Amino acid sequence: MERAPAVGRRRKRLHREHGYGAFGDWHLGINDEKPADTKGHYEFPYGDFEKAHRCGILAAESRAGQYKHYDIENAAAHLHGMIEAAAEPTAAERPRPAAKQRNGAASRPRHH
């Protein structure tokens, strides 16, 4: 998988400054067959080590489902739902429908 150079630099800096534990925080799964002190131990990344990304979460959700890692698929689906809910406008932000007059026509602003 090819990564943007900035992501690669952030990954290296995160690992150098904080170790594999912080690196693992940006992954939804671990592979117990790989040593804990290796990057291969961590699977299903979901961000760029600074922010979670919708595309990363969707990829993790899809890939986990393909390989029958249901706990990871469910965790990614939960994160996906949280992102979608956060993106929905609140009641105060939603545009209001045009007010209707008695005959059902939409009201228009009055011009003086």
C-alpha positions in Angstrom: 0.0 0.0 0.0 1.4 3.4 -1.0 1.1 6.2 1.6 1.5 9.9 1.3 5.0 11.1 2.4 3.5 13.2 5.2 1.7 10.2 6.7 4.9 8.1 6.6 6.8 10.9 8.4 4.1 11.2 11.0 4.1 7.4 11.5 7.8 7.3 12.0 7.8 10.3 14.4 4.9 8.8 16.4 6.7 5.5 16.7 10.1 7.2 17.6 8.6 9.5 20.2 5.9 7.3 21.7 6.7 3.7 20.9 4.5 1.0 19.5 1.7 1.6 22.0 0.9 5.0 20.5 1.3 3.5 17.0 -1.2 0.8 17.9 -3.8 3.4 19.1 -4.4 4.2 15.4 -5.3 0.7 14.5 -8.5 -1.3 15.3 -6.9 -4.7 15.5 -3.8 -6.6 16.5 -2.2 -9.7 15.0 -1.1 -12.0 17.9 1.0 -14.0 15.4 3.4 -11.1 15.0 5.7 -9.7 17.7 4.2 -6.8 19.7 7.3 -4.7 19.0 6.7 -4.7 15.2 4.4 -2.6 12.9 3.0 -5.9 11.6 1.4 -6.6 15.0 -1.2 -3.8 14.3 -3.9 -4.0 11.7 -6.8 -2.0 10.3 -5.5 1.6 10.5 -8.2 4.2 10.5 -6.4 7.6 10.4 -3.2 9.4 9.6 -1.8 9.5 13.2 -3.4 12.9 13.8 -7.0 12.5 12.7 -9.4 9.7 12.1 -10.6 9.5 8.5 -13.9 8.4 7.2 -12.2 6.6 4.3 -9.9 4.7 6.6 -12.8 3.6 8.8 -14.8 2.5 5.8 -11.8 0.5 4.5 -11.3 -1.1 7.9 -15.0 -2.0 8.1 -15.0 -3.5 4.6 -11.8 -5.4 5.0 -12.7 -6.8 8.4 -16.0 -8.1 7.1 -14.2 -9.7 4.1 -11.9 -11.6 6.5 -14.6 -12.4 9.1 -13.1 -10.2 11.9 -16.5 -9.4 13.2 -15.5 -7.5 16.3 -13.3 -5.2 14.3 -16.0 -4.8 11.6 -18.5 -3.9 14.4 -16.1 -1.4 16.0 -15.5 0.2 12.6 -19.2 0.3 11.9 -19.7 2.0 15.3 -17.1 4.7 14.4 -18.7 5.1 11.0 -22.0 5.7 12.6 -20.5 8.3 14.9 -18.9 10.1 12.0 -22.2 10.1 10.1 -24.1 11.4 13.1 -21.6 14.2 13.7 -21.9 15.2 10.0 -25.7 15.5 10.2 -26.9 19.1 10.7 -28.6 19.8 14.0 -32.2 21.0 14.1 -30.9 24.6 14.4 -28.6 24.2 11.4 -31.2 22.6 9.1 -32.9 24.9 6.6 -36.5 25.5 7.4 -39.1 24.6 4.8 -41.0 27.5 3.3 -44.1 28.5 5.2 -47.3 27.6 3.5 -50.3 29.8 3.0 -53.8 28.6 3.5 -54.2 27.7 -0.2 -51.0 25.6 0.0 -48.8 28.0 -1.9 -45.4 28.8 -0.5 -45.2 32.2 1.0 -43.0 34.9 -0.6 -41.2 37.8 1.0 -43.1 41.0 0.8 -41.7 43.8 -1.2 -42.4 47.3 0.1 
